[in-house]
Amino acid sequence: MPRRAVAAVGLGSNLGDRAANLRAALAAMARLPGTRLRSHSSFVETDPVGPPQPRFLNAAALVETTLTPEALLGALLGIEAALGRIRDAAKGPRTIDLDLLTHGAARRRTAFLTLPHPGLHQRLFVLLPLAAIAPRLLVPGRGRVVQLLAKIRG
């Protein structure tokens, strides 16, 4: 039997109907094979990081999955593509952005995947929604979400 892991996913959208984009992504994640959507945060409006662009709607989700980290990331990228994500500018506007933040205790550093997500511990727009649903979640090598949030809030 495949091993189950709890994975944290960050969601963001700043083009089109942002809330509908997030809801569609959550529904698609819930339909992934071997995956169950355990919880998701409310949607939080945040300022963009990067070039001038519309404000983001962000959220976080926890999924329980038998997919490997690589397979889950591939599935998330597939959901982005299905929802119209176009990768034409780094940190540019997007219909949907799905970041694999953590996958159990897994740590990876490959050309395809870095776990935990490299910017997770420094991004308020990720930590705020994640703390709402999983404050005690351990980010491998970094600490618990609630501690990381306290550090960047000063």
C-alpha positions in Angstrom: 0.0 0.0 0.0 1.4 3.5 -0.9 2.5 5.7 2.0 0.2 8.6 2.8 1.6 12.1 3.5 0.1 15.4 4.4 1.1 18.1 1.9 0.6 21.8 2.2 -0.2 23.8 -0.9 -0.2 27.6 -1.4 -2.7 29.1 -3.8 -2.8 32.5 -5.4 -4.7 34.3 -8.2 -4.7 37.9 -9.4 -6.3 37.6 -12.9 -9.9 37.1 -13.8 -12.4 36.0 -11.1 -9.8 35.3 -8.4 -12.1 33.6 -5.9 -13.6 31.3 -8.7 -10.0 30.4 -9.8 -9.1 29.4 -6.2 -12.3 27.4 -5.8 -11.7 25.6 -9.1 -8.1 24.8 -8.1 -9.3 23.4 -4.7 -11.9 21.3 -6.4 -9.4 19.9 -8.9 -6.9 19.1 -6.1 -9.7 17.2 -4.4 -10.1 15.0 -7.5 -6.5 14.0 -7.8 -5.9 10.2 -7.5 -5.0 9.0 -4.1 -5.6 12.5 -2.7 -8.1 14.0 -0.2 -8.5 17.7 0.5 -8.3 17.9 4.3 -8.8 21.6 4.8 -8.3 25.0 3.2 -8.0 28.5 4.6 -10.2 31.4 3.8 -9.1 33.7 1.0 -6.9 36.6 1.9 -6.2 39.6 -0.3 -2.5 40.6 -0.5 -0.2 43.0 -2.3 1.8 41.5 -5.2 5.5 40.8 -5.0 7.3 41.7 -8.2 6.4 43.9 -11.1 3.3 46.2 -10.8 0.1 44.1 -11.2 -3.3 43.5 -9.6 -3.6 42.4 -6.0 -3.7 38.7 -5.2 -6.2 36.5 -3.5 -4.2 33.8 -1.5 -5.1 30.7 0.4 -3.5 27.5 1.7 -4.7 23.9 1.6 -3.8 20.7 3.2 -4.1 17.5 1.3 -3.6 13.9 2.3 -2.0 12.0 -0.6 -0.3 8.8 -1.7 1.3 10.8 -4.6 5.0 11.3 -4.4 6.2 14.9 -4.0 7.2 14.9 -7.7 3.9 13.4 -8.8 1.9 15.9 -6.7 3.9 18.8 -8.1 3.3 17.6 -11.6 -0.4 17.3 -10.9 -0.5 20.9 -9.5 1.2 22.2 -12.6 -1.4 20.3 -14.7 -4.2 22.0 -12.7 -2.5 25.4 -13.4 -2.4 24.7 -17.1 -6.0 23.6 -17.2 -7.0 26.8 -15.4 -5.2 28.9 -18.0 -1.9 29.7 -16.3 0.6 31.1 -18.7 4.2 31.3 -17.6 5.5 34.3 -19.5 7.0 36.5 -16.8 8.7 35.6 -13.5 6.5 36.8 -10.6 4.0 38.2 -13.1 0.3 38.2 -13.0 -1.5 34.8 -13.1 -4.9 33.2 -13.2 -3.7 30.6 -10.7 -0.5 29.8 -8.9 -0.1 26.5 -6.9 3.0 26.0 -4.8 3.9 22.7 -3.2 5.0 24.0 0.2 5.6 20.8 2.1 5.1 17.1 1.6 5.3 15.4 5.0 8.9 15.4 6.2 10.3 15.2 2.6 13.3 17.3 1.7 14.2 17.7 -2.0 16.5 19.9 -4.0 16.3 19.0 -7.7 15.9 21.0 -10.9 12.2 20.2 -10.7 11.4 20.5 -7.0 12.7 22.1 -3.8 11.1 21.0 -0.6 10.2 22.7 1.6 9.3 25.5 -0.8 12.4 27.8 -0.6 10.5 31.1 0.1 7.9 29.7 2.4 9.5 30.8 5.7 9.8 34.5 4.5 6.4 35.0 2.9 3.6 36.5 4.9 1.1 35.8 2.1 1.9 32.1 2.5 2.3 31.9 6.3 -0.9 33.8 7.2 -3.3 31.4 5.5 -1.2 28.4 6.4 -1.2 29.3 10.1 -5.0 29.6 10.0 -5.3 25.8 9.2 -2.0 24.3 10.4 -0.2 26.5 12.9 1.7 23.5 14.3 2.7 22.1 10.9 6.4 21.4 10.9 8.3 22.9 8.0 11.4 20.5 7.7 14.5 22.3 8.6 12.7 25.6 9.4 10.4 25.0 12.4 6.6 25.2 13.0 4.4 27.5 10.9 3.4 29.6 13.9 7.0 30.2 14.9 8.0 31.2 11.3 5.1 33.6 11.2 6.1 35.2 14.6 9.7 35.7 13.2 8.6 37.7 10.2 6.0 39.7 12.0 8.8 40.8 14.4 
